[in-house]
Amino acid sequence: MIKYISTRDPGEPQSFTDVLLSGMAPDGGLYIPDQWPEFDRKLIGHLQGLSYAEIAMQVIRPFIGTIDDETLQKIITQTYSSANFGHSAIAPLTQVGPNAWILELFHGPTLSFKDYAMQLLGRLFDHVLERRGRRVTIVGATSGDTGSAAIEACRGCKNIDIFIMHPQGRTSEVQRRQMTTVIAPNVHNIAIEGTFDDCQHIVKSLFADIQLRDELSLSAVNSINWARIMAQTVYYFTAALALGAPDRPVSFTVPTGNFGNVYAAYAARRMGLPVHKLCIATNRNDILARFFETGAMKTEKVVPSLSPSMDIQVSSNFERYLCELMDHDHGSLRKIMESFRRNKKFALSPELMQKARRDFTAGRCSDLDTMAMMESCRRETGILIDPHTAVAMRCAAETIAADPAVPMVILACAHPAKFPQAVGEAVGFKLPSEPRLAEIMKKPERFTTLPADIKAVKNFIQNEVSG
Ligand SMILES: *Cc1c(COP(=O)(O)O)cnc(C)c1O
């Protein structure tokens, strides 16, 4: 059975349920599976023609040893149903070029790809907490889409209090309203006077406070939670299968922030899916692109862009990949992460970089090119794409030119209606209104503004939970 170990210290391997509830490992590392399930050609061949929910069951089951098949089947069928997602294919492909597709991951309740994992997570939490007779406090940071997807997934859960921090004024109005208009006693929105990285730093510090962790049963649902990565591997399988896997390899370009989604693609490849190129797309906050160019990870100031969900300089999930890249040399990894925390930079050896460059390519896209891409995509295909998808499409171009015979799948992680201003300006007309969003633009908002200060946030959470 697959167990989970921390990237920083293998210690005592944990079960799926423990990892689900705790999110981050107590030593500050991230959980990774101690082995990868193997899907050989034959097994992948058996998935051809199955529905999204059926493929999800096969792909996810090996990762979960602690929930029986019948229950898991029920949870997965409910999650990936057309009652929950606005498209019967759940994650449809749309052709945008001779051998290029976008994978539409915006058919969930909050119109971003985060729903694909979060809707499953909410149900898994519900099931496990109920069975254990427990209650948890979920604390998370969002640069935009995670928060609303998490709140939407937890709003009805009676055993969960959820606190979501967003960087004040740095999410789009739609993104903010998707969170702040959910008025439920267990939902708490906090606007932090700072950047997304400040929010993420506060979350990490709260989790490092062992006493607080125990007192409130803190739990994380940002992409450091392993279960999200697991759920995200599914659409790489469905997309590759639709385009000819296992007989034909497929490339993916993933708009990247915290490295969760592209790490899920890497996981799918490790499981045996024939993934050819994996392209990391970044905007002007291009720490990952610079890393692949120079071999050095070096943070710079976060600059707001048209694709705010990628405005990030520290990609937490990169640690998971580093651990794999370094063949589970936990001691050396610990040193690297410690140096990164202290000096805001680290560098890898040429040998490791050579290996890393075989796993990934990386590109960047300016705001100007993002606008141009939204316009040309609309002009050439009639399809509206959001700024994050445009960044990915732009970054995919080089790989498409290099490997024209390999199908390229560009991940469309948000619905264009979530960014009406940028998209409208790019294509030159006002976007048709999206009924699922029109309503929240009128509803009252509720949130608390706090400074980027760990103590202030801690006090607020303790007060709200005990009150
Ligand atoms: C969250 C998000 C991203 C970044 O995904 P990561 O898994 O953090 O790399 C990119 N685009 C959109 C639209 C998002 O919501």
The ligand as a MOL file (V3000), in Angstrom:
LIG
                    3D

  0  0  0     0  0            999 V3000
M  V30 BEGIN CTAB
M  V30 COUNTS 15 15 0 0 0
M  V30 BEGIN ATOM
M  V30 1 C -3.9090 28.4160 -9.3730 0
M  V30 2 C -3.8070 28.8660 -10.7710 0
M  V30 3 C -2.6050 28.7610 -11.4600 0
M  V30 4 C -1.3340 28.2270 -10.8130 0
M  V30 5 O -1.4160 26.8600 -10.5370 0
M  V30 6 P -0.3340 26.1610 -9.5980 0
M  V30 7 O -0.8170 24.7890 -9.3590 0
M  V30 8 O -0.2670 26.9810 -8.3310 0
M  V30 9 O 0.9730 26.2110 -10.3330 0
M  V30 10 C -2.5840 29.1570 -12.7960 0
M  V30 11 N -3.6800 29.6320 -13.4050 0
M  V30 12 C -4.8550 29.7560 -12.7760 0
M  V30 13 C -6.0230 30.3030 -13.5000 0
M  V30 14 C -4.9600 29.3730 -11.4260 0
M  V30 15 O -6.1350 29.4850 -10.8040 0
M  V30 END ATOM
M  V30 BEGIN BOND
M  V30 1 1 1 2
M  V30 2 1 2 3
M  V30 3 2 2 14
M  V30 4 1 3 4
M  V30 5 2 3 10
M  V30 6 1 4 5
M  V30 7 1 5 6
M  V30 8 2 6 7
M  V30 9 1 6 8
M  V30 10 1 6 9
M  V30 11 1 10 11
M  V30 12 2 11 12
M  V30 13 1 12 13
M  V30 14 1 12 14
M  V30 15 1 14 15
M  V30 END BOND
M  V30 END CTAB
M  END
